[in-house]
Amino acid sequence: MRPGGPILGFVLGLWACGCAGTAGEADEVCRAERLPDGADAATWSIGVQIPDGEGGSVHAELRWPDLVADADAWPVALVIQGTWSPVGTPVDRSTARVEPSAGIVSVHLDLPGNGRTPGDNDRRGSASRAAVAAVLRWAAGEAPDLGGCTLPDRVPSASPERLFVVGTSNGGNLAVATLADPTVSLPALAGLVLWETPAGPQFTNVELGADPSVYSVGTCTYGAAVGIVCDMPAEELVAVASDEGTTLCFDRDGDGACAAVDVVVQGTEDLDTGAIMLSPALRRLAAARALSLPGYASEETAAGWWAERDAARLAGALVEAQPELPVLLLASVADHVQTLPDHPHVFGLGEALQGAGAAWTRLNPGADWLPAFAEENPPNAPLRLDDPTGALVPEAAEEPLAELIAAAILELSERHQTGEW
């Protein structure tokens, strides 16, 4: 039985939390539900509803290993899913998970707009940031779920002092935006892990294409006010009107149409207004070519919209809000979406973080935590767009992804405990 709403969550919580019986009894009760796929028989799971502080609640799923452990032994990681979807659970359907056998407690959440978490899908805006913050406070033991229990109540072996945020793909943009937001209340955090985050609208929208692509190696630059901006071939940009609307593309074969051989740019729809958000750079390029784009937001509107959804532009705000936060970037030889050979979304984000004065950065875990990755990068090694020479994880060492993410968490956790940075 999986708790699916506030009432059921409340009933389960009264039965499960530390307020019913001894701590040992509560621990046993909280482990009453296993993952439903049967493949993770050594993993326990439970769903909870967490108050968001504004009269609503956030649905989250908690996973932990069926291992014997000393008290306060396991680090805790909140994993924020990629794509634009608000759906983050059930966790067993996701590829971006944490390997529980490594001794890590993980939390996944549903963002507003998917049914289990009420509200409207704001495409990773302020409501989504508030949801992430509410779950973090619960994970840290600062606020109870609707059952009256915090995460440490439900998993006594969890260590809320070692609380990490993991942003996978586009989830990294939301992770940075939340941790950089001065209007939300956050607990103390021990580190941030970002896996192949498309740090900028040109990457999030895949405006440079994948296959085919219009990307020219070495043409991206970073500025604190504008983020990472890459050159695009202005002469190839066309807008094709039809009964279905206007399609924007880079017309690779010069036939005036937008077909499979071309790089078609979909943009991202703002669900509040219905306007399509291009990157400010592409919107500016379209305006310079006097292309008519009905239904697309202006450059100014798009710039404001992306300002709260772009990890590279928010790097300075992140460091200002979290000056001691270590950041570990994960990236493999072949990105899961981008095909840009010099990985500007990775090295540009590293440059943004280091330029803002991040306390500690590293590209990929060290070999002590990921033995399959022998060519490790030293901590705080320079990450730059104009010199993208850091070692990337071989694809074999990224399978399964859950183990790569676990290695990153374990490195940060061990360094947090020993103070050896």
WOZIMO-V220781 format. One record per residue. N is the residue number from 0. SS is DSSP state (h for helix, s for strand, l for the rest). OMEGA is omega in whole degrees, 0 to 359 (* if undefined). Layout:
n = {N & N}
ss = {SS & SS}
omega = {OMEGA & OMEGA}
This chain:
n = {0 & 1 & 2 & 3 & 4 & 5 & 6 & 7 & 8 & 9 & 10 & 11 & 12 & 13 & 14 & 15 & 16 & 17 & 18 & 19 & 20 & 21 & 22 & 23 & 24 & 25 & 26 & 27 & 28 & 29 & 30 & 31 & 32 & 33 & 34 & 35 & 36 & 37 & 38 & 39 & 40 & 41 & 42 & 43 & 44 & 45 & 46 & 47 & 48 & 49 & 50 & 51 & 52 & 53 & 54 & 55 & 56 & 57 & 58 & 59 & 60 & 61 & 62 & 63 & 64 & 65 & 66 & 67 & 68 & 69 & 70 & 71 & 72 & 73 & 74 & 75 & 76 & 77 & 78 & 79 & 80 & 81 & 82 & 83 & 84 & 85 & 86 & 87 & 88 & 89 & 90 & 91 & 92 & 93 & 94 & 95 & 96 & 97 & 98 & 99 & 100 & 101 & 102 & 103 & 104 & 105 & 106 & 107 & 108 & 109 & 110 & 111 & 112 & 113 & 114 & 115 & 116 & 117 & 118 & 119 & 120 & 121 & 122 & 123 & 124 & 125 & 126 & 127 & 128 & 129 & 130 & 131 & 132 & 133 & 134 & 135 & 136 & 137 & 138 & 139 & 140 & 141 & 142 & 143 & 144 & 145 & 146 & 147 & 148 & 149 & 150 & 151 & 152 & 153 & 154 & 155 & 156 & 157 & 158 & 159 & 160 & 161 & 162 & 163 & 164 & 165 & 166 & 167 & 168 & 169 & 170 & 171 & 172 & 173 & 174 & 175 & 176 & 177 & 178 & 179 & 180 & 181 & 182 & 183 & 184 & 185 & 186 & 187 & 188 & 189 & 190 & 191 & 192 & 193 & 194 & 195 & 196 & 197 & 198 & 199 & 200 & 201 & 202 & 203 & 204 & 205 & 206 & 207 & 208 & 209 & 210 & 211 & 212 & 213 & 214 & 215 & 216 & 217 & 218 & 219 & 220 & 221 & 222 & 223 & 224 & 225 & 226 & 227 & 228 & 229 & 230 & 231 & 232 & 233 & 234 & 235 & 236 & 237 & 238 & 239 & 240 & 241 & 242 & 243 & 244 & 245 & 246 & 247 & 248 & 249 & 250 & 251 & 252 & 253 & 254 & 255 & 256 & 257 & 258 & 259 & 260 & 261 & 262 & 263 & 264 & 265 & 266 & 267 & 268 & 269 & 270 & 271 & 272 & 273 & 274 & 275 & 276 & 277 & 278 & 279 & 280 & 281 & 282 & 283 & 284 & 285 & 286 & 287 & 288 & 289 & 290 & 291 & 292 & 293 & 294 & 295 & 296 & 297 & 298 & 299 & 300 & 301 & 302 & 303 & 304 & 305 & 306 & 307 & 308 & 309 & 310 & 311 & 312 & 313 & 314 & 315 & 316 & 317 & 318 & 319 & 320 & 321 & 322 & 323 & 324 & 325 & 326 & 327 & 328 & 329 & 330 & 331 & 332 & 333 & 334 & 335 & 336 & 337 & 338 & 339 & 340 & 341 & 342 & 343 & 344 & 345 & 346 & 347 & 348 & 349 & 350 & 351 & 352 & 353 & 354 & 355 & 356 & 357 & 358 & 359 & 360 & 361 & 362 & 363 & 364 & 365 & 366 & 367 & 368 & 369 & 370 & 371 & 372 & 373 & 374 & 375 & 376 & 377 & 378 & 379 & 380 & 381 & 382 & 383 & 384 & 385 & 386 & 387 & 388 & 389 & 390 & 391 & 392 & 393 & 394 & 395 & 396 & 397 & 398 & 399 & 400 & 401 & 402 & 403 & 404 & 405 & 406 & 407 & 408 & 409 & 410 & 411 & 412 & 413 & 414 & 415 & 416 & 417 & 418 & 419 & 420}
ss = {l & l & l & l & l & h & h & h & h & h & h & h & h & h & h & h & l & l & l & l & l & l & h & h & h & h & h & h & h & h & l & l & l & s & l & l & l & l & l & l & l & l & s & s & s & s & s & s & s & s & s & l & l & l & l & l & s & s & s & s & s & s & s & s & s & l & l & l & l & l & l & l & l & s & s & s & s & s & s & s & l & l & l & l & l & l & l & l & l & l & h & h & h & l & l & l & l & l & l & h & h & h & l & s & s & s & s & s & s & l & l & l & l & l & l & l & l & l & l & l & l & l & l & l & l & h & h & h & h & h & h & h & h & h & h & h & h & h & h & l & l & l & l & l & s & l & l & l & l & l & h & h & h & h & l & l & l & s & s & s & s & s & s & s & s & s & s & s & l & l & h & h & h & h & h & h & h & h & h & h & l & l & l & l & l & l & l & l & l & l & s & s & s & s & s & l & l & l & l & l & h & h & h & h & l & l & l & l & s & l & l & l & s & l & l & l & l & l & l & s & s & s & s & l & l & l & s & s & s & s & l & l & l & h & h & h & s & s & s & s & s & s & l & l & s & s & s & s & s & s & l & l & l & l & l & l & l & l & l & l & l & l & s & s & s & l & l & s & s & l & l & l & l & l & l & s & s & l & l & h & h & h & h & h & h & h & h & h & l & l & l & l & l & l & l & s & l & l & h & h & h & h & h & h & h & h & h & l & l & l & l & l & l & l & h & h & h & h & h & h & h & l & l & l & l & s & s & s & s & s & l & s & l & l & l & l & l & l & l & l & l & l & l & h & h & h & h & h & h & h & h & h & h & h & h & l & l & l & l & s & s & s & s & l & l & l & l & l & l & l & l & l & l & l & l & l & l & l & l & l & l & l & l & s & l & l & s & l & l & l & l & l & s & l & h & h & h & h & l & l & h & h & h & h & h & h & h & h & h & h & h & h & h & h & h & h & h & h & l & l & l}
omega = {181 & 180 & 186 & 181 & 185 & 184 & 180 & 178 & 180 & 180 & 180 & 182 & 178 & 180 & 191 & 192 & 182 & 181 & 179 & 179 & 181 & 179 & 179 & 178 & 179 & 179 & 180 & 181 & 182 & 179 & 187 & 185 & 176 & 174 & 189 & 187 & 178 & 182 & 181 & 183 & 180 & 181 & 176 & 182 & 173 & 176 & 181 & 171 & 186 & 179 & 181 & 179 & 181 & 177 & 178 & 180 & 180 & 177 & 179 & 176 & 183 & 179 & 176 & 186 & 176 & 183 & 173 & 183 & 173 & 179 & 177 & 186 & 190 & 171 & 183 & 181 & 170 & 183 & 179 & 187 & 179 & 185 & 175 & 184 & 175 & 186 & 178 & 178 & 1 & 185 & 184 & 178 & 184 & 175 & 182 & 181 & 175 & 179 & 185 & 182 & 176 & 181 & 182 & 173 & 181 & 180 & 174 & 183 & 169 & 178 & 180 & 174 & 180 & 179 & 180 & 171 & 184 & 178 & 181 & 175 & 182 & 176 & 175 & 178 & 187 & 179 & 178 & 178 & 179 & 179 & 178 & 181 & 180 & 180 & 178 & 179 & 177 & 181 & 180 & 181 & 183 & 182 & 182 & 170 & 183 & 174 & 180 & 184 & 169 & 177 & 178 & 174 & 185 & 179 & 184 & 180 & 179 & 179 & 181 & 175 & 176 & 182 & 184 & 173 & 178 & 176 & 180 & 181 & 181 & 173 & 177 & 177 & 178 & 179 & 180 & 181 & 180 & 182 & 179 & 187 & 182 & 183 & 181 & 179 & 183 & 173 & 175 & 182 & 183 & 180 & 181 & 176 & 180 & 180 & 173 & 181 & 175 & 190 & 179 & 185 & 177 & 179 & 181 & 177 & 186 & 183 & 179 & 178 & 175 & 174 & 8 & 181 & 175 & 185 & 173 & 184 & 174 & 184 & 181 & 175 & 178 & 172 & 185 & 184 & 186 & 182 & 180 & 181 & 182 & 179 & 175 & 183 & 185 & 185 & 181 & 186 & 178 & 174 & 184 & 180 & 176 & 178 & 180 & 182 & 182 & 178 & 179 & 179 & 167 & 188 & 187 & 183 & 173 & 182 & 178 & 180 & 175 & 184 & 185 & 181 & 183 & 176 & 182 & 181 & 182 & 187 & 179 & 182 & 169 & 187 & 177 & 186 & 184 & 181 & 178 & 181 & 169 & 171 & 176 & 181 & 181 & 179 & 178 & 178 & 179 & 179 & 179 & 178 & 178 & 178 & 177 & 183 & 177 & 180 & 178 & 179 & 177 & 178 & 181 & 180 & 180 & 180 & 178 & 181 & 182 & 183 & 179 & 181 & 186 & 184 & 182 & 178 & 183 & 183 & 180 & 178 & 178 & 182 & 178 & 181 & 184 & 188 & 182 & 188 & 173 & 181 & 178 & 180 & 177 & 177 & 179 & 182 & 179 & 180 & 184 & 177 & 185 & 177 & 183 & 194 & 180 & 171 & 183 & 179 & 178 & 184 & 177 & 177 & 176 & 178 & 179 & 180 & 181 & 178 & 179 & 178 & 179 & 186 & 183 & 177 & 173 & 174 & 179 & 183 & 175 & 183 & 178 & 181 & 179 & 185 & 181 & 182 & 185 & 184 & 187 & 176 & 178 & 173 & 178 & 173 & 183 & 175 & 187 & 176 & 184 & 177 & 185 & 188 & 179 & 181 & 177 & 184 & 174 & 183 & 180 & 180 & 178 & 180 & 358 & 181 & 181 & 180 & 176 & 179 & 178 & 180 & 179 & 180 & 182 & 177 & 180 & 180 & 180 & 179 & 178 & 182 & 184 & 184 & 180 & 180 & *}
